[in-house]
Amino acid sequence: MERIIFYILAAVTVIGTLCAITARQAVRAIVYLVTSFFALALIFYLLGAPFVAALEVIIYAGAIMVLFLFVIMMVELASPEKLPKPTLSDWWPALVLVLVVVASLTVLVAGTTPPVPGAGSHTVRQFSKVLFTRYGVAIELVSMQLLFALVGALYLGRRR
C-alpha cells in the first residue's frame, strides 16, 4: 500500500513541477510548485523522515513560496497574453535537460549502475552533522543569495 501511495505522490510531484515550469502566469506556477512541495513532503514522511517533511512544508512551501509570491507582486510582471510566443530556439536548454533526465532514468531502470556502498546506513543526525559542519559555509552563501535576490527584486519593483 505504501508503495502505491509513494508512486502516486511521485507522479503528483513530477506533474506539479512540470505544470509550474510551463505555466504562463507566475501565480499559477507558484501554486503548482506548492502542490509539488506538499507531495514531496509526504514522500519524505513515507520514507521515515518526518522532520525533513516538516521542514519541507515550513521552509519551502511556506516561507520561500510566500517570498516568491511577494517578489512577483512587487515586480508586477506583464500579462502573459502580451508576451511573445516562445520559439524553438527558446526551448533548446529545456530540451537538453529533458534528454539528460530521460537518459538518467534509462540508466537507472536498466540497472547498469553499481549500487552505492553504504547507501541507507546513515541517520538524519549524521547527515545533518556533516551538512552543517562541512558544508555550513555553502548553506550560508545560498541563504545570502536568496536575500540578495529579494533585495534586487524590491529595488526593481520600486524603480517603476
C-alpha positions in Angstrom: 0.0 0.0 0.0 2.8 2.4 0.8 4.4 1.7 -2.5 1.2 2.7 -4.3 1.0 5.9 -2.3 4.6 6.6 -3.0 4.1 6.3 -6.8 1.0 8.4 -6.7 2.8 11.2 -4.7 5.8 10.9 -7.1 3.5 11.4 -10.1 1.9 14.4 -8.4 5.3 15.9 -7.7 6.5 15.5 -11.2 3.3 16.7 -12.8 3.1 19.6 -10.4 6.6 20.6 -11.2 6.1 20.3 -15.0 2.9 22.5 -14.6 4.9 25.0 -12.7 7.6 25.2 -15.4 5.1 25.5 -18.2 2.6 27.9 -16.6 2.2 31.2 -18.3 1.1 33.0 -15.2 3.5 33.4 -12.3 1.0 33.0 -9.5 -0.3 29.7 -11.0 3.2 28.5 -11.3 3.7 29.1 -7.6 0.5 27.3 -6.7 1.7 24.3 -8.8 5.1 24.4 -7.1 3.5 24.5 -3.6 1.5 21.4 -4.6 4.7 19.7 -5.6 6.3 20.6 -2.4 3.5 19.2 -0.3 3.6 15.9 -2.3 7.4 15.8 -1.7 6.9 16.4 2.0 4.5 13.4 2.1 7.1 11.3 0.3 9.7 12.2 2.9 7.2 11.3 5.6 6.6 7.9 3.9 10.3 7.3 3.8 10.6 7.7 7.6 11.9 11.3 7.8 9.1 13.3 9.4 11.4 16.1 10.4 12.6 16.6 6.8 8.9 16.5 5.8 8.0 19.2 8.3 11.0 21.4 7.2 9.8 20.9 3.5 6.4 22.3 4.4 7.6 25.1 6.7 10.6 26.3 4.8 9.8 25.7 1.1 6.1 25.5 0.9 5.7 28.2 3.5 8.5 30.8 3.7 10.1 30.6 0.3 6.9 30.4 -1.7 5.5 33.4 0.2 8.7 35.2 -0.6 8.4 34.4 -4.3 4.8 35.5 -4.4 5.8 38.7 -2.6 8.6 39.4 -5.2 6.3 38.6 -8.1 3.7 41.0 -6.8 6.3 43.7 -6.2 7.8 43.4 -9.7 4.4 43.5 -11.4 5.1 41.2 -14.3 3.4 41.9 -17.6 0.3 40.0 -18.6 1.2 36.6 -20.2 -1.1 37.3 -23.1 1.1 40.3 -24.1 4.3 38.2 -24.1 5.6 36.8 -27.4 5.2 33.1 -28.1 8.4 31.1 -27.4 10.2 29.9 -30.5 12.1 26.6 -30.9 15.4 28.4 -30.1 13.9 29.4 -26.7 13.2 25.7 -25.8 16.7 24.2 -26.6 18.0 24.4 -23.0 14.9 22.7 -21.7 15.1 20.0 -24.4 18.7 19.3 -23.5 17.7 18.9 -19.8 14.8 16.6 -20.7 17.2 14.4 -22.7 19.6 14.3 -19.8 16.8 13.3 -17.4 15.5 10.6 -19.8 19.0 9.2 -20.3 19.5 9.1 -16.5 16.2 7.4 -16.0 17.0 4.9 -18.7 20.3 4.0 -17.0 18.6 3.7 -13.6 15.9 1.5 -14.9 18.3 -0.7 -16.8 20.2 -1.2 -13.6 23.6 -0.8 -15.1 24.8 1.5 -12.3 26.6 -0.3 -9.4 24.9 0.2 -6.0 26.4 3.0 -3.9 28.4 1.5 -1.0 26.9 2.3 2.4 23.7 3.8 1.0 20.9 3.9 3.5 23.2 3.3 6.5 23.3 7.0 7.6 21.0 8.5 10.1 19.4 12.0 9.9 21.7 13.1 12.8 24.8 12.0 10.9 23.6 13.7 7.7 22.8 17.0 9.4 26.1 17.0 11.3 28.1 16.6 8.0 25.8 19.1 6.3 26.3 21.9 8.8 29.9 21.3 9.7 31.5 20.5 6.3 29.0 22.5 4.1 27.9 25.2 6.5 29.5 28.0 4.5 27.8 26.9 1.3 24.4 26.8 3.0 25.0 30.4 4.4 26.1 31.5 0.9 22.9 30.2 -0.6 20.8 31.9 2.0 22.6 35.2 1.3 22.0 34.8 -2.4 18.3 34.4 -1.7 18.4 37.6 0.4 20.3 39.5 -2.4 17.7 38.3 -4.9 14.9 39.6 -2.7 16.6 43.0 -2.3 17.2 43.2 -6.0 13.6 42.4 -6.8 12.5 45.0 -4.3 14.8 47.6 -5.9 13.4 46.7 -9.4 9.9 47.0 -8.1 10.5 50.4 -6.5 12.2 51.8 -9.6 9.0 51.6 -11.6 
